[in-house]
């Protein structure tokens, strides 16, 4: 029977089966009603969320359909509320059609890059539930995974790597607002505050994905432009995690405005001065990495013949 099974699987008469592409191909014709906007409004009526969620869903559908080009779906919506019971996780899961729900993961672990890459090729939606549980040291790995469009994977007992297209997209939830540690990397996240219980009932999956399919075939863009990523960074300002050292800096210095008279100090000079003002708070940061704290605070760095200086104004 094992020979019969191998003969069946590897026969040229047996077509390949891809559950996501099969689902997208078998969808009914879109009836012309915009359901994406109404789906986004279940979470929030913020215009940047409604627009960003639509683009993200287009990216998700493009990867499911095999229509994604060089642009991976490199942005992840993060649903945030301090109140429990807002149905954030339920909404994330309800985005998956019932026939594809087995390809949903809600406990993504970032302990192994190889395992995470396999999930990108085999699953449809990866939920980073309780996003704040991920250590800051895992953020570079996560951002690298989010921008991957093709994956080189070697499965168990195989000697060579195999290139597979990426299928899965990312989404996340959190009960905390201090989520993001790197302002420059925040363009990878579409953070939104959930102010009420999300209605997760009566989602018309077939027509929603039929709409996405029709828009993709019509040539609609499924990735965020540079300008839209800049808007994400601005909108995400309320979700930054500010370290104590940055708070101390803002107490005694401020960022110089364009054309304003300012002083140029090295990171070491600023660090020593702040350490004299508040030594307890400055223990939270390594002096060697304090320059990164200044850059995160928006301070302009200028290279001189004596090294890098930061343009600041004393308060």
N, C-alpha and C positions, 0 to 999 in steps of 0.2 A: 504493500500500500504506500510505502514511502516513495517508491519510484513513480507511482501514479500521481502522487501529490506534487512531486517536483516537476513531472512532465506537464501537469496542468498549470502550475504557477508560471513556469518559464516558457510556455507555449506562445508562439506569435499570434495564435488565434484568440488568446485571452487579452482583452484590452486592459490597460492600466486603470486603476481605481484611485482617484484622489477625492476624498470626501468633500473638501471645500470647493474645488472646481466643479464637481458634480452638482453640489447644491446650487452654486451660482448659475450653472448652465440650465438647470431645470426650473428656474424661477418663472413665475407668470409674468406677463407683460405689465409694466408699470402703468397705473391708471391715471397718472399725472398729478396726484395729490401729494403735496409736500408734507411728509410725515417726519422728516429729520428735524425740522425746526420745532415741532411739537414735542418730539422726544427730548430734545435738549432743554426745552422749557420746563420739563418735569423736574429738572435739577436746579436751574437758575435762569433768570431772565436777563442776565448781564450780556450785552451785545457781543463782547469779545469771547465769551464762553460759547454762545450759540454759533458764532462763525467758526471758532476753533474746533468745536466738537464735530461740526459738519466736515471740515477738512480731515480731521482725524479718522472719522468713519469712512471717508473716501479712501484714505490710505489703508485702512483695515481691509476693506472690500477689494482693493487692488491686489493686495498680497494674497487674499483668498482665491482670487480669480486667476492669478498668475500674470496679471497685467502690470505689476510694479516694475518700473524701470530702474534707473540708477539711484532713485530717491527711496530710501527705506522709510517706513513709518516711524520716524525717530522722535516723536513727541508722545508723551503719556499724560492723559488727563488724571488729575489727583483730586478726588472729592474729599472736602475737609469740613468737619463740624465737631465742635467740642461736646455736643449733646449726643448721647448714645441713642440708637433706635431710629435714625433717620433713613434707614434702608440703603445706605451707600453700597455695601457689599452686595446686597440683593440686586440693586440696579446693575452693577457691573456684570453679574452672572446672567441677568435677564437680557443682556444684549446678545447673548448667544441663542440662536434658534434651537429648539428642543432636539432636533436631529443631530446637532453638532455639540451639544452641551458636554459630552464626554471629553471634548477637547478644550475644556476650560480648566485652568489651574488657579487656585486662590491661596497657595502657600509657597510662592516662589522663593527659592533659597539661592543665595549668591555665594555659596561655599565652593562651588566648582564651576569654572567657566565652561568646561566641556559639557557638563550636564545641562547648564543653562542654554547652550547653543543647540543641543538636541531638542529641547523644548521649543525653541524658536522654529525648528523645522517640522515638528510633529504636532504642535498644539495650535489653537486658533486665537486664544486670548489669555494673557498672563496677568493676573491680578496681584499687585504688590500690596496686599492687605496690611494695614497698619504700617504705612510707608516709613514712619519715624523709627521703626525698629532697626532699619538698616544703618550700619555704622558709616560714618563719613569716609572711612577708608575703602568702603565698597562702591562709592559713587563713581570713581573712574571706570571700574569694571562694568557697572550698570550702563553708563553713558556709551561705552564702547559697544555693548550688546545692542543698545537701542538704535545705533546707526548702521548696524550690519545689514546688508541686503542679500549677500550670499554667504553660505556657511560651508566650511570644510570639516567634515565629520568622519571619524573612524569609529565604526561600531565594534562591539565586542567580537573577538575572534577574527577580525578583518585586519589585513596587513597594510592596506592602502587607504588613503583618505578619499572621500567621495564628496563632490560639491553638490549641495542641495540649496534650493531657493528658500528664503525665509517666508514663513507663513504667519507666525504669531505677531500680535501687537501687544503693547503694554497699557495697563491702566492701574490706578491705585486709590487707596483710601487712607484717611488718617483722622485722628481725634485731636491733633495738635496743629497749631499754626506755624510754629517755628521749625519748618521742614528743610529749607534749602540753605546750604552752606556756601555755595559758590554762585555769585550773581551772574558770572559769565556762562556758567553751565545751566542756569535756570531756564534758558530758552528751550530746553528739552522737556519742560513740564507745563501743562495747562492746568493751573491750580484754580479751584472754584470753591467758594463757601456754600455749603448746603444749609439753607436757613429754615427748611421745613421738611416734613416727611416726604420722601419721593414716592410717587405713585408708580409701582412696577407692574401694574396689571394691564391686560388687554394690549400688549405690544404686538403690532402686526408685522412680524418679522419678514414674511415673504415680500410684502409690498415695500417695506423699508429697504431691504436689500435689492429689490427690483429697481427702486429709485436710484440707489447707489450705482447699480450696474448700468442703468441708462445714462446717468451723468458721466460715468467713466468712458463709456463708448462714444459719448458726444464730445469727448476731449477735455472734460473738466479737470482742473489741476487737483492732485491728491497729496500735495506736500506744502509746507509752510515756506513762504519767501523770506528773504533776509529781513525785510521790513516787518513782516508779521512776527518773526522771531524776536525782533526788538520790542514790539508791543508786548509780547509774552514776558520779557524781562521786566518791563515797567509794571505790568499788572501783577507780577509775582512778588513785588516789593513787600507786600504785607505778609509774605510767607517765609521771609528770610530769617535765619537763625543768627542773632547777633551775639558774638562772644563778649565776655566782660572786658577784655582788652580794647575792643572797638568802642564800647561805651565810655571807657576812660578817655580814649583818644578824643571823642566828640565833646567831652567835658572841657578840654583844655585847648583843642585845636579845631579848625574846620577846614573843609576843602576850599581851595582858592577858586574864585570865579574867573572866567576867561578875561584876560587883560588886567586883572587886579594885582596890585602890588603884594608880593608874598615873599616868604623866605624858603630857601631850599635846605632841608635837613636830611641827613642820612637816616635810614631805618634805625640804626644803632643809637643815634643821638636822640631821636624821638622816644625810643624804648627806654633809655636811661632816665630821661626826664619824667616820663609817665610812671616809671618804677618808683621814683622818689615821691610822686604824688599819691600813688595807691599801689603799694607793693603786693598786697593780697590779691587784687584783681589781675595783676600782670603775671602772676604765677601760672595762669591758665594757658599761656602762650609761650612757645619756644622763641628765644631771641633771634635764632637763625631764620625763623619763618615769619617774623613780624612784618616783613615787607609784603607778604601775601595778605595779611590783615589790612594793611593800608590800601592795597589795590582793591580789595573787596569793599572798602569804605568809600571808594571812588576817588582816592587821591591820585593826582597825576604824577607819574614818575618821569624824571628827566635824566638822561645820561650825560655826564660831564667827564672831563679828563681826570677827575679825582674819584669817579665812581658814580653810582646812582644816588640822586637826591629826590626828595618828595616835596612838592610845592604845597605849603600849608600856610594858614593864617592863625596867629594866636588869638585866643578869646580874651 
